Amino acid sequence: MLRNLSLSLQFGSLQNAARHRTALPRHKVTRWIRHALELDAEITVRIVDSEEGQALNRDFRKKDYATNVLTFDYTQTPIVTADLVLCAPVVAREAKEQGKTLQAHYAHLIVHGTLHAQGWDHETSEADAGAMESREIEILAGLGLKSPY
């Protein structure tokens, strides 16, 4: 069942911004998130450069490097509220290294972040990691996308 979603899609100051905007049409981002939701949601997706991504990861996770996706989850019930921050240069590099399209990698990471916003976690145990990966594969298959694993 597809859930109601209030989406804010934001792009920070980026090199090659047009490439990232093209890979992230609003209707597709909405579809990816809705397929991963178990409740209605208000979610902001922000695409940032390496500098902003690194600063956020350093300040909030104490890891001094830019990572692909950060999830800031605020509430999980009765409505999911969260910010998903994706670092465009990291996502582009990983997509190239993994031999997938930029759009397919964004889809995976947005699904991944949306699951985190609902309490899924892959860092707590191997069992949790396996459950989260299985759920991601299931959601992506429902979207017509290949397993990222």
N, C-alpha and C positions, 0 to 999 in steps of 0.2 A: 504494500500500500504506500503510495506516494504521500509525503507529508507536506504541510504548508511550510513555506520558507520565505523569510524576509532576508534578502541577500544584498549586501553592499560589496561591490567588486571595485577594488582600488588598485591603482598602479602608481608606485613611487617613481622617483627620478631614475630612469633606466637607460642604459645603452641598448640599442636594438629593441626599443619598446614596441615597435610595430610588430615584430616577430612574436613577441609574447602576447600582445593583444589579439593577434590573429589566432593563436593557439588556444585562447581562452574566451571564446564567445560566451556572452552571458547565459544564453539558453542552454549551452552545454554544461557550464559550471553548475547551473541550477539543477540540471538533470543528474549530474554526478553526485551532488550533495544529497538530493532527495532520495536517491537509491540507497544511500548509506544511513539515512535517518530512521530512527525508531519512534521519534516524537517530532512535533512541530519545532521550528527553530528560527532563530535570528543569528545569522552568521555573516561576519565580514571576512572576505578573502582579500588579502593585500599582497601584491607582488612587489618585492623590494630588490635593491642592489646588494652587493656583497657587504658594503660598509654597514648598512642598516641591519642586515641579517646577522652579521657578526656582533654588532652592539647589543641586539636583543638577546642573542644566545648567551653572550657573556654576562649581561646584566641579570637575566632571569634563570639561566641554567648553570651559570659559572663555567661555561665552556667557551673558550676564546677562539671561535672559528665560525664561519657562516655554514649553516646546515640547510638541508633542502626544505624542510617544513617545520614550523613551530606552531603548536596549538596552545592557545590561551583559552581554557574553558572556565566559564564563570558560573553557569548553572546547568544542571542536567534534567531537572524536572521542576515544574510541569512543562517547561519549554527549554530546549537546548539553546544556550547563548554562548558564543565563542568567537574568537578571532583566529583565523588561519593565516599565517605569514609564510609565504613561499619566496625563497631567494632565487631570482631568475637565473643568474650565472651558474649557480650550483645545479639547478634543475636542468639547464641546457647541457652542461658538461656531463651529468649523469646519463641523460637521454642518449647523448652521442656515444658514451662509453658502453652503454647497455644495448646499443643498436635498435633503439625504439624512437618513435616520433616524439617530438616535444609535447604534442597534445596528449599522447597516450601516457607519458610520464606525469604530466600535470594531473591527468584524471586519476592515476593511481595515488599520487600524493594528496590530492584533495579528498579522496575517499579515506585514505589513511588518517588524515587530520580530523575528518568528520567523525571517524570511529573514536579517536582519542577524546574528542569533545564530549563523547557519550560515556566515557569511563573505560574504554578498552585500553589495555596497556601491554606492550610487548617486552618491557624491561623488567617486569616483576618476576617472571619465571619462564622456563622453556614451554610449559603447558600454555601459559597465557600468550606467548609469542606464536605458538602454533595455532591457537584458536583465532587470534587476530588475523594471521596470514590466511587461514582458511576462509574467514569471513570476507576479507578483501578479495580473494580469488572469486568467491561466489558473487559478490556485488559486481565486480568487473566483468565477469562472464555474462551477468544479466544486462550489462551495458554493451555487450558485444566486443569486449576487449580481452586480450590474452592475459594469462597469469603473469604477473611481474616477477615471479619467483622461479 
